[in-house]
Amino acid sequence: MTHALEPRPVAGPTFEGPSLDATPGVGALTLGGFLLDVVDRFGPNEAVVFDDPLLGGEIVRWTYDDLGREAHRVGRALVAAGVAPGEVVAIVMANRPEVRRRLAPKGR
């Protein structure tokens, strides 16, 4: 009996076609790569605007550049903590805008 989480053997490729890297218009294939693309295109534009209850309802505004810098900072902290490529990182936090800043480094 095969456990549900065990990989199942595949007889051959599940799909065939041109390389995604060579196909124009496909875009980034990871969350981190997507963030890099968006920061390059929309850097100074507002990405997130919210009333922060932790700051007494103060309106907080983040640009795409802000998100990119924070994602890079979090990624460096993970590397400094010894997290290697391919390792699983769990995120446990409330549903807050900071989630966007924490998820992006995982895909880089």
DOTORDO-55862 format. One record per residue: x, y, z of N, C-alpha, C in turn. Coordinates in Angstrom, 1 decimal. Layout:
N
r n.xx X&n.yy Y&n.zz Z&ca.xx X&ca.yy Y&ca.zz Z&c.xx X&c.yy Y&c.zz Z
...
//
This chain:
108
r n.xx 0.8&n.yy -1.2&n.zz 0.0&ca.xx 0.0&ca.yy 0.0&ca.zz 0.0&c.xx 0.9&c.yy 1.2&c.zz 0.0
r n.xx 0.6&n.yy 2.2&n.zz -0.9&ca.xx 1.4&ca.yy 3.4&ca.zz -1.0&c.xx 0.7&c.yy 4.5&c.zz -0.1
r n.xx 1.6&n.yy 5.1&n.zz 0.7&ca.xx 1.1&ca.yy 6.2&ca.zz 1.6&c.xx 0.7&c.yy 7.4&c.zz 0.7
r n.xx -0.3&n.yy 8.2&n.zz 1.0&ca.xx -0.7&ca.yy 9.3&ca.zz 0.2&c.xx 0.4&c.yy 10.3&c.zz -0.1
r n.xx 1.4&n.yy 10.5&n.zz 0.8&ca.xx 2.4&ca.yy 11.5&ca.zz 0.7&c.xx 3.6&c.yy 11.0&c.zz -0.1
r n.xx 3.7&n.yy 9.7&n.zz -0.4&ca.xx 4.8&ca.yy 9.1&ca.zz -1.1&c.xx 4.7&c.yy 9.4&c.zz -2.6
r n.xx 5.8&n.yy 9.8&n.zz -3.2&ca.xx 5.7&ca.yy 10.1&ca.zz -4.7&c.xx 5.4&c.yy 8.8&c.zz -5.4
r n.xx 4.6&n.yy 9.0&n.zz -6.4&ca.xx 4.2&ca.yy 7.8&ca.zz -7.3&c.xx 5.1&c.yy 7.8&c.zz -8.5
r n.xx 5.5&n.yy 6.7&n.zz -9.0&ca.xx 6.3&ca.yy 6.6&ca.zz -10.2&c.xx 5.6&c.yy 7.1&c.zz -11.4
r n.xx 6.3&n.yy 7.8&n.zz -12.3&ca.xx 5.7&ca.yy 8.4&ca.zz -13.5&c.xx 6.4&c.yy 7.7&c.zz -14.7
r n.xx 5.6&n.yy 7.2&n.zz -15.6&ca.xx 6.2&ca.yy 6.5&ca.zz -16.8&c.xx 7.0&c.yy 7.4&c.zz -17.7
r n.xx 6.7&n.yy 8.6&n.zz -17.8&ca.xx 7.4&ca.yy 9.5&ca.zz -18.7&c.xx 7.1&c.yy 10.9&c.zz -18.3
r n.xx 7.5&n.yy 11.9&n.zz -19.1&ca.xx 7.1&ca.yy 13.3&ca.zz -18.8&c.xx 5.6&c.yy 13.5&c.zz -18.8
r n.xx 5.2&n.yy 14.3&n.zz -17.9&ca.xx 3.7&ca.yy 14.6&ca.zz -17.8&c.xx 3.3&c.yy 15.6&c.zz -18.8
r n.xx 4.2&n.yy 16.4&n.zz -19.4&ca.xx 3.9&ca.yy 17.3&ca.zz -20.5&c.xx 5.2&c.yy 17.6&c.zz -21.3
r n.xx 5.1&n.yy 18.0&n.zz -22.5&ca.xx 6.2&ca.yy 18.3&ca.zz -23.3&c.xx 5.9&c.yy 19.7&c.zz -24.0
r n.xx 7.0&n.yy 20.4&n.zz -24.3&ca.xx 6.9&ca.yy 21.7&ca.zz -24.9&c.xx 8.1&c.yy 22.4&c.zz -24.8
r n.xx 8.1&n.yy 23.7&n.zz -25.3&ca.xx 9.3&ca.yy 24.5&ca.zz -25.2&c.xx 9.7&c.yy 24.8&c.zz -23.8
r n.xx 10.9&n.yy 25.1&n.zz -23.6&ca.xx 11.4&ca.yy 25.5&ca.zz -22.2&c.xx 10.7&c.yy 26.7&c.zz -21.8
r n.xx 10.3&n.yy 26.7&n.zz -20.5&ca.xx 9.6&ca.yy 27.9&ca.zz -20.0&c.xx 10.5&c.yy 29.1&c.zz -20.0
r n.xx 11.8&n.yy 28.9&n.zz -19.8&ca.xx 12.7&ca.yy 30.0&ca.zz -19.8&c.xx 12.8&c.yy 30.7&c.zz -21.1
r n.xx 12.6&n.yy 29.9&n.zz -22.2&ca.xx 12.7&ca.yy 30.4&ca.zz -23.6&c.xx 11.4&c.yy 30.9&c.zz -24.1
r n.xx 10.3&n.yy 30.8&n.zz -23.4&ca.xx 9.0&ca.yy 31.2&ca.zz -23.9&c.xx 8.7&c.yy 32.6&c.zz -23.4
r n.xx 8.5&n.yy 33.5&n.zz -24.3&ca.xx 8.2&ca.yy 34.9&ca.zz -23.9&c.xx 6.9&c.yy 35.0&c.zz -23.3
r n.xx 6.8&n.yy 35.9&n.zz -22.3&ca.xx 5.5&ca.yy 36.1&ca.zz -21.6&c.xx 5.1&c.yy 35.2&c.zz -20.5
r n.xx 5.9&n.yy 34.2&n.zz -20.2&ca.xx 5.6&ca.yy 33.3&ca.zz -19.2&c.xx 5.8&c.yy 33.9&c.zz -17.8
r n.xx 6.8&n.yy 34.7&n.zz -17.6&ca.xx 7.0&ca.yy 35.4&ca.zz -16.4&c.xx 7.7&c.yy 34.5&c.zz -15.3
r n.xx 7.8&n.yy 35.0&n.zz -14.1&ca.xx 8.4&ca.yy 34.3&ca.zz -13.0&c.xx 7.7&c.yy 33.0&c.zz -12.6
r n.xx 8.4&n.yy 32.0&n.zz -12.2&ca.xx 7.9&ca.yy 30.7&ca.zz -11.9&c.xx 7.9&c.yy 30.5&c.zz -10.4
r n.xx 8.4&n.yy 31.4&n.zz -9.6&ca.xx 8.4&ca.yy 31.3&ca.zz -8.1&c.xx 7.8&c.yy 32.6&c.zz -7.5
r n.xx 7.3&n.yy 32.5&n.zz -6.3&ca.xx 6.8&ca.yy 33.7&ca.zz -5.6&c.xx 7.9&c.yy 34.8&c.zz -5.5
r n.xx 9.1&n.yy 34.4&n.zz -5.2&ca.xx 10.2&ca.yy 35.3&ca.zz -5.0&c.xx 10.6&c.yy 35.9&c.zz -6.4
r n.xx 10.6&n.yy 35.1&n.zz -7.4&ca.xx 10.9&ca.yy 35.7&ca.zz -8.8&c.xx 9.8&c.yy 36.6&c.zz -9.2
r n.xx 8.5&n.yy 36.3&n.zz -8.9&ca.xx 7.4&ca.yy 37.2&ca.zz -9.2&c.xx 7.6&c.yy 38.5&c.zz -8.5
r n.xx 8.0&n.yy 38.5&n.zz -7.2&ca.xx 8.2&ca.yy 39.8&ca.zz -6.5&c.xx 9.3&c.yy 40.6&c.zz -7.1
r n.xx 10.4&n.yy 39.9&n.zz -7.5&ca.xx 11.4&ca.yy 40.7&ca.zz -8.2&c.xx 10.9&c.yy 41.4&c.zz -9.5
r n.xx 10.1&n.yy 40.6&n.zz -10.3&ca.xx 9.6&ca.yy 41.2&ca.zz -11.5&c.xx 8.7&c.yy 42.4&c.zz -11.2
r n.xx 7.8&n.yy 42.3&n.zz -10.2&ca.xx 6.9&ca.yy 43.3&ca.zz -9.9&c.xx 7.6&c.yy 44.5&c.zz -9.3
r n.xx 8.6&n.yy 44.3&n.zz -8.5&ca.xx 9.4&ca.yy 45.4&ca.zz -7.9&c.xx 10.1&c.yy 46.2&c.zz -9.1
r n.xx 10.7&n.yy 45.4&n.zz -10.0&ca.xx 11.3&ca.yy 46.1&ca.zz -11.2&c.xx 10.3&c.yy 46.9&c.zz -12.0
r n.xx 9.1&n.yy 46.5&n.zz -12.1&ca.xx 8.1&ca.yy 47.2&ca.zz -12.9&c.xx 7.4&c.yy 48.3&c.zz -12.2
r n.xx 7.1&n.yy 48.1&n.zz -10.9&ca.xx 6.2&ca.yy 49.0&ca.zz -10.2&c.xx 6.8&c.yy 49.6&c.zz -8.9
r n.xx 8.2&n.yy 49.5&n.zz -8.7&ca.xx 8.9&ca.yy 49.8&ca.zz -7.5&c.xx 8.3&c.yy 50.9&c.zz -6.6
r n.xx 8.1&n.yy 52.2&n.zz -7.1&ca.xx 7.7&ca.yy 53.3&ca.zz -6.3&c.xx 6.2&c.yy 53.3&c.zz -6.1
r n.xx 5.4&n.yy 52.5&n.zz -6.8&ca.xx 4.0&ca.yy 52.5&ca.zz -6.7&c.xx 3.5&c.yy 51.8&c.zz -5.4
r n.xx 2.4&n.yy 52.3&n.zz -4.9&ca.xx 1.8&ca.yy 51.6&ca.zz -3.7&c.xx 1.4&c.yy 50.2&c.zz -3.9
r n.xx 1.8&n.yy 49.3&n.zz -3.0&ca.xx 1.5&ca.yy 47.9&ca.zz -3.1&c.xx 0.4&c.yy 47.5&c.zz -2.1
r n.xx 0.5&n.yy 48.1&n.zz -0.9&ca.xx -0.4&ca.yy 47.8&ca.zz 0.2&c.xx -0.7&c.yy 49.1&c.zz 1.0
r n.xx -2.0&n.yy 49.3&n.zz 1.2&ca.xx -2.4&ca.yy 50.4&ca.zz 2.1&c.xx -3.4&c.yy 49.8&c.zz 3.1
r n.xx -3.2&n.yy 50.0&n.zz 4.3&ca.xx -4.1&ca.yy 49.4&ca.zz 5.3&c.xx -4.1&c.yy 50.3&c.zz 6.6
r n.xx -5.2&n.yy 50.1&n.zz 7.4&ca.xx -5.4&ca.yy 50.7&ca.zz 8.7&c.xx -4.8&c.yy 49.7&c.zz 9.7
r n.xx -3.8&n.yy 50.0&n.zz 10.3&ca.xx -3.1&ca.yy 49.1&ca.zz 11.2&c.xx -3.6&c.yy 49.2&c.zz 12.7
r n.xx -4.4&n.yy 48.2&n.zz 13.1&ca.xx -5.0&ca.yy 48.3&ca.zz 14.5&c.xx -3.9&c.yy 48.2&c.zz 15.5
r n.xx -2.7&n.yy 47.6&n.zz 15.2&ca.xx -1.6&ca.yy 47.6&ca.zz 16.1&c.xx -0.9&c.yy 48.9&c.zz 16.3
r n.xx -1.2&n.yy 49.9&n.zz 15.4&ca.xx -0.7&ca.yy 51.2&ca.zz 15.5&c.xx -1.8&c.yy 52.2&c.zz 15.7
r n.xx -2.9&n.yy 51.8&n.zz 16.4&ca.xx -4.0&ca.yy 52.7&ca.zz 16.7&c.xx -4.8&c.yy 53.1&c.zz 15.5
r n.xx -4.8&n.yy 52.3&n.zz 14.4&ca.xx -5.6&ca.yy 52.6&ca.zz 13.2&c.xx -4.9&c.yy 53.5&c.zz 12.3
r n.xx -3.6&n.yy 53.7&n.zz 12.5&ca.xx -2.8&ca.yy 54.5&ca.zz 11.6&c.xx -2.8&c.yy 53.9&c.zz 10.2
r n.xx -2.9&n.yy 54.7&n.zz 9.2&ca.xx -2.8&ca.yy 54.2&ca.zz 7.8&c.xx -1.3&c.yy 54.0&c.zz 7.4
r n.xx -1.1&n.yy 52.8&n.zz 7.0&ca.xx 0.3&ca.yy 52.4&ca.zz 6.7&c.xx 0.3&c.yy 52.1&c.zz 5.1
r n.xx 1.3&n.yy 52.6&n.zz 4.5&ca.xx 1.5&ca.yy 52.5&ca.zz 3.0&c.xx 2.8&c.yy 51.8&c.zz 2.7
r n.xx 2.8&n.yy 50.8&n.zz 1.9&ca.xx 4.1&ca.yy 50.1&ca.zz 1.5&c.xx 4.1&c.yy 50.2&c.zz 0.0
r n.xx 5.3&n.yy 50.5&n.zz -0.6&ca.xx 5.5&ca.yy 50.4&ca.zz -2.0&c.xx 6.0&c.yy 49.0&c.zz -2.4
r n.xx 6.0&n.yy 48.8&n.zz -3.6&ca.xx 6.7&ca.yy 47.5&ca.zz -4.1&c.xx 8.1&c.yy 47.5&c.zz -3.7
r n.xx 8.8&n.yy 48.6&n.zz -3.8&ca.xx 10.2&ca.yy 48.7&ca.zz -3.3&c.xx 10.3&c.yy 48.3&c.zz -1.9
r n.xx 9.4&n.yy 48.8&n.zz -1.0&ca.xx 9.4&ca.yy 48.4&ca.zz 0.4&c.xx 9.3&c.yy 46.9&c.zz 0.6
r n.xx 8.3&n.yy 46.3&n.zz -0.1&ca.xx 8.1&ca.yy 44.9&ca.zz 0.0&c.xx 9.4&c.yy 44.1&c.zz -0.5
r n.xx 10.0&n.yy 44.6&n.zz -1.6&ca.xx 11.2&ca.yy 43.9&ca.zz -2.0&c.xx 12.3&c.yy 44.0&c.zz -1.0
r n.xx 12.5&n.yy 45.2&n.zz -0.4&ca.xx 13.6&ca.yy 45.3&ca.zz 0.6&c.xx 13.3&c.yy 44.4&c.zz 1.8
r n.xx 12.1&n.yy 44.4&n.zz 2.2&ca.xx 11.8&ca.yy 43.6&ca.zz 3.4&c.xx 11.9&c.yy 42.1&c.zz 3.1
r n.xx 11.5&n.yy 41.7&n.zz 1.9&ca.xx 11.6&ca.yy 40.3&ca.zz 1.6&c.xx 13.1&c.yy 39.9&c.zz 1.5
r n.xx 13.9&n.yy 40.8&n.zz 1.0&ca.xx 15.4&ca.yy 40.5&ca.zz 0.9&c.xx 16.0&c.yy 40.4&c.zz 2.3
r n.xx 15.5&n.yy 41.3&n.zz 3.2&ca.xx 16.0&ca.yy 41.3&ca.zz 4.6&c.xx 15.6&c.yy 40.0&c.zz 5.3
r n.xx 14.4&n.yy 39.6&n.zz 5.1&ca.xx 13.9&ca.yy 38.3&ca.zz 5.7&c.xx 14.7&c.yy 37.1&c.zz 5.1
r n.xx 14.9&n.yy 37.2&n.zz 3.8&ca.xx 15.7&ca.yy 36.1&ca.zz 3.2&c.xx 17.1&c.yy 36.0&c.zz 3.7
r n.xx 17.8&n.yy 37.2&n.zz 3.9&ca.xx 19.1&ca.yy 37.2&ca.zz 4.5&c.xx 19.1&c.yy 36.6&c.zz 5.9
r n.xx 18.1&n.yy 37.0&n.zz 6.7&ca.xx 18.0&ca.yy 36.5&ca.zz 8.1&c.xx 17.8&c.yy 35.0&c.zz 8.1
r n.xx 17.0&n.yy 34.4&n.zz 7.1&ca.xx 16.9&ca.yy 33.0&ca.zz 7.1&c.xx 18.2&c.yy 32.3&c.zz 6.7
r n.xx 18.9&n.yy 32.8&n.zz 5.8&ca.xx 20.2&ca.yy 32.3&ca.zz 5.4&c.xx 21.2&c.yy 32.3&c.zz 6.6
r n.xx 21.2&n.yy 33.5&n.zz 7.3&ca.xx 22.0&ca.yy 33.6&ca.zz 8.5&c.xx 21.7&c.yy 32.6&c.zz 9.6
r n.xx 20.4&n.yy 32.3&n.zz 9.6&ca.xx 20.0&ca.yy 31.3&ca.zz 10.7&c.xx 20.3&c.yy 29.9&c.zz 10.2
r n.xx 20.8&n.yy 29.7&n.zz 9.0&ca.xx 21.2&ca.yy 28.3&ca.zz 8.6&c.xx 20.2&c.yy 27.6&c.zz 7.7
r n.xx 19.2&n.yy 28.3&n.zz 7.2&ca.xx 18.2&ca.yy 27.7&ca.zz 6.3&c.xx 18.8&c.yy 27.6&c.zz 5.0
r n.xx 18.8&n.yy 26.4&n.zz 4.4&ca.xx 19.4&ca.yy 26.2&ca.zz 3.1&c.xx 18.3&c.yy 26.0&c.zz 2.0
r n.xx 18.7&n.yy 26.2&n.zz 0.7&ca.xx 17.7&ca.yy 26.1&ca.zz -0.3&c.xx 17.1&c.yy 24.7&c.zz -0.3
r n.xx 15.8&n.yy 24.6&n.zz -0.5&ca.xx 15.1&ca.yy 23.4&ca.zz -0.5&c.xx 14.5&c.yy 23.0&c.zz 0.9
r n.xx 14.9&n.yy 23.7&n.zz 1.9&ca.xx 14.4&ca.yy 23.4&ca.zz 3.2&c.xx 13.0&c.yy 24.0&c.zz 3.4
r n.xx 12.2&n.yy 23.3&n.zz 4.2&ca.xx 10.8&ca.yy 23.8&ca.zz 4.5&c.xx 10.9&c.yy 24.8&c.zz 5.6
r n.xx 10.2&n.yy 25.9&n.zz 5.4&ca.xx 10.1&ca.yy 27.0&ca.zz 6.4&c.xx 8.6&c.yy 27.2&c.zz 6.7
r n.xx 8.2&n.yy 27.1&n.zz 7.9&ca.xx 6.8&ca.yy 27.3&ca.zz 8.3&c.xx 6.6&c.yy 28.8&c.zz 8.8
r n.xx 5.5&n.yy 29.3&n.zz 8.5&ca.xx 5.2&ca.yy 30.7&ca.zz 8.9&c.xx 3.9&c.yy 30.6&c.zz 9.7
r n.xx 3.9&n.yy 31.0&n.zz 11.0&ca.xx 2.7&ca.yy 31.0&ca.zz 11.8&c.xx 2.5&c.yy 32.5&c.zz 12.2
r n.xx 1.5&n.yy 33.1&n.zz 11.7&ca.xx 1.2&ca.yy 34.5&ca.zz 12.0&c.xx -0.2&c.yy 34.8&c.zz 11.7
r n.xx -0.7&n.yy 35.9&n.zz 12.2&ca.xx -2.1&ca.yy 36.3&ca.zz 12.0&c.xx -2.2&c.yy 36.8&c.zz 10.5
r n.xx -3.4&n.yy 36.9&n.zz 10.1&ca.xx -3.7&ca.yy 37.4&ca.zz 8.7&c.xx -3.5&c.yy 38.9&c.zz 8.7
r n.xx -2.2&n.yy 39.3&n.zz 8.4&ca.xx -1.8&ca.yy 40.7&ca.zz 8.4&c.xx -1.0&c.yy 40.9&c.zz 7.1
r n.xx -0.9&n.yy 42.2&n.zz 6.7&ca.xx -0.2&ca.yy 42.5&ca.zz 5.5&c.xx 1.3&c.yy 42.0&c.zz 5.5
r n.xx 1.8&n.yy 41.9&n.zz 6.7&ca.xx 3.2&ca.yy 41.4&ca.zz 6.8&c.xx 3.4&c.yy 40.0&c.zz 6.2
r n.xx 2.3&n.yy 39.3&n.zz 6.0&ca.xx 2.4&ca.yy 38.0&ca.zz 5.4&c.xx 3.1&c.yy 38.1&c.zz 4.0
r n.xx 2.8&n.yy 39.2&n.zz 3.3&ca.xx 3.3&ca.yy 39.4&ca.zz 1.9&c.xx 4.9&c.yy 39.5&c.zz 2.0
r n.xx 5.3&n.yy 40.2&n.zz 3.1&ca.xx 6.8&ca.yy 40.4&ca.zz 3.2&c.xx 7.5&c.yy 39.1&c.zz 3.6
r n.xx 6.8&n.yy 38.2&n.zz 4.3&ca.xx 7.4&ca.yy 37.0&ca.zz 4.8&c.xx 7.4&c.yy 35.8&c.zz 3.8
r n.xx 6.4&n.yy 35.8&n.zz 2.9&ca.xx 6.3&ca.yy 34.7&ca.zz 1.9&c.xx 7.3&c.yy 34.8&c.zz 0.8
r n.xx 7.5&n.yy 36.0&n.zz 0.3&ca.xx 8.4&ca.yy 36.1&ca.zz -0.9&c.xx 9.7&c.yy 35.5&c.zz -0.8
r n.xx 10.5&n.yy 35.7&n.zz 0.3&ca.xx 11.9&ca.yy 35.1&ca.zz 0.3&c.xx 11.9&c.yy 33.6&c.zz 0.1
r n.xx 10.8&n.yy 32.9&n.zz 0.4&ca.xx 10.8&ca.yy 31.5&ca.zz 0.3&c.xx 11.0&c.yy 31.0&c.zz -1.1
r n.xx 10.5&n.yy 31.8&n.zz -2.1&ca.xx 10.6&ca.yy 31.3&ca.zz -3.4&c.xx 11.8&c.yy 31.7&c.zz -4.2
r n.xx 12.7&n.yy 32.4&n.zz -3.6&ca.xx 13.9&ca.yy 32.9&ca.zz -4.2&c.xx 15.0&c.yy 31.9&c.zz -4.4
//
